[in-house]
Amino acid sequence: FVVDSNASNEDLTWGRTYLKAYRPDQIWTNEHWRYAMSVRTDVGYRQSDHEFTNYKELISAGGKCGPRAFFGRFICKAFGVPTW
């Protein structure tokens, strides 16, 4: 996969492994929400419970607009889908 990402190769590999293991249905969902559905299902919409420094921690921390968008961009890029 070739995308511009601020995530390390290790993080991108974790993202692919995570989605394949815990949300395989989201890999095969409709094209509009493919991969990014995990923003709705896994990243809670709330004030962040704690600080996060990586994408793994972001899932448990939750967040509003910004953190959820960051995770959506990350998981799409992990599968080679370009985002802005």
Buried (B, 14 or more C-beta within 10 A) or exposed (E): EEBEBEBEEEBBEBBBEBBEEEBEEBBEEEEEEBBBBBBEEBBBEEEBEEEBEEBEEBBEBBBEEEBBBBBBBBBBBBBEBEBE
